[in-house]
Amino acid sequence: MFSSPFISDVTTQTLSQAMRGLDAQRMAHEQNIANIETPGYLAQKVDFASSLRRALDRGRLEDAEIEVGNSLLPTRLDGNNVRLDDEITGLTQTQLHQDLVTAALNSRYRLLRTSWGR
């Protein structure tokens, strides 16, 4: 089987890791919105960018972790701290970032197909 360093280069690996983190971020926003009326529910927050940056600096992308924690925002009387405006904004930003990463990956694969003459 043909193995290309282009497919497994640092840029492609970084974009793939970013997509994993963005997917976790999207799921957290969706989960938060779904639980906006659940008493005692604390909004989930996802951080992957700082871990990805550290892993990239060390040259060990496989060490990048997706960190999920609870929001420290104040709660309402029912103990819930989900803010719909924040979640919708976050979901929109995450989708825009996913679109950019997808476009970058598609561009890399399009270049690969072109270099193979297909």
N, C-alpha and C positions, 0 to 999 in steps of 0.2 A: 504494500500500500504506500502511496506517495505521501510524504510528510513535508510540509512547507513551513519554514521558519516564519514566513509572513503571517500564517494563520495563528501561530502561537507567539507572536512578538509582544513586546511590553505594551504597546498601544492597544492592541486587540484584547489582551488580558485585562488591562486597566478598564477598558470600556465594558467588558463583560462583568467585571466585579462591580462597576458602577451601576450596571443594570440590575444586578442582584440586590444592591442596596436600595435603589430606587423602587424596586418591586416591593421590598419590605416596608419602605416608607409609605407607598400607596396603600398597602394592606392595612397599615396602622391608621391612616386617615379614614379609610372606609370603616374599620372597626370602631373608631371613635365616633363617627357619625351614626353608626348603627346603635350605639349605646348612649346617645345623647340624653335619653330619658331614664337611664338605669341609675337608681340611687346608689351612691358610693363608688361609682365607676370613676377611675382616674384615667385621663387621656394618656395614651401611649405616645412616646416620642422616640424616633429612630435616629441614630447617628451612625453613619458609615463613612462619611467623607474624611473625618480626621483620622480614623483607623486606616483608610485607604491611602491617605497621604503618607502616614508613617510607614506603612508596608512598602509603598513605592520608593520612599527615601532609602529604606533598607535593602531594596531589591528583592523583597520576598512578598510578592503579591498574594501568595496563598495564605499569608498571615492576616490579611485584612478581615476584620470582623464586623458584623452588624450588631450594634449595641442597641437594645431596646430597654427603655426605662419609662417610668411614669412622669408625667408633667408635674411641675412644682407650682403651677398656677393655683391661686386660691379656689376653694370649692364654693358651690352654692349651698344653700341650706340643706339640700338633700345629699351632700357629700360628693356630688359630681362636678368635675371641672372642665368638661368639654365645652369649647366655644365654637359654635357653628361657623362663624365668620373665619376664624383661624384655620379650621379644618378645610373649608372650601378653598381658601387661598392656598393652603399647603398642598391640597390635592391638585389644584391647577398648576402650581409651580412644579410639582413632581411630574405631572404629565408633560409639561413643556421640556423638562430635563430628559425625560424618557424619549421624547421625540428627537431631541438633539443627539442623544447617544445612539438611538436606532439609525438615524441618518448617517452618523459617523461610521458605524459598523457596516451599514449598507455600502457606503462609499469604499471602505476597505475591501469588501468582498467583490464589488463591481470592478475594482482595479485588479484584483486577483483573476477574475474571469477574463478580463481584457488581456492580461499578460499570458493567459493560456490559449488565447485566440478563439474564444467561444463567443 
